[in-house]
Amino acid sequence: MASQSLPGVSSTDTRTLAIVVYGLYIAAVFTCGIAGIAGVILAYVKREEVRGTIWESHFENAIQAFWAWAIMMVIGVATLWLVIGFVVIGAAFLYFLYRSIKGLVAAVENRAYV
């Protein structure tokens, strides 16, 4: 899919924002999720501006990845008294890193998130 731009929205600026969101997500792993909250807020704020462009897939991925990660973390913390809680938390971090790194690579290469 070719890179599309909207009037008044620079494709370069949008690409940079997608990269920033993914950077915040990767930082979230080291900041107990705080940076991830900033990233998902940014993704929600910019989501409407990128409708119909290749960047829409990145912001949708970011939002979906965050909420899947958050739900997995809640389940993991709730089951910490069982050994399974540690496994769920580990899986949540791996899932979140995978989606973030995959998206970051696609954004750097100026491609849609697939």
Buried (B, 14 or more C-beta within 10 A) or exposed (E): EEBEBBEEBEBEEBBEBBBBBBBBBBBBBEEEBEBBBBBBEBBEEBBEBBEEBBBBBBBBBBBEBBEBBBEBBEBBEEBEEEEEBEEBBEBBBEBBBEBBEBBBEBBEEEBBBE
